[in-house]
Amino acid sequence: MNARKKYSKEFKLDAISLVVDQKFSRAEAARSLEINPNLITRWMKEHEQDNDGQAFRGNGKLTPEQEEIRQLRAKVRQLEMDKNILKEATVFFAKEMK
């Protein structure tokens, strides 16, 4: 099985530029770049939906909002664990007092 090919942000922007600026059809641009025309379509949609310059961040790179959510979820998990430890300690010491 072939490994999935990764394309740089610059490559994607150049592919979009061929269609938008240089008026190539998506099929012509795809043929010249030796990629599937559906990729250019997907890249164009992602680029159009980009409101804050975050299009084509790359694998594993999160937007600031996604990073904040990840950190907050980790904090919630930690606080829930701390709370459970305190509950268990309360039960333990209550039994010891009897």
Beta strands, then each sheet from edge to edge (+ up, - down):
end
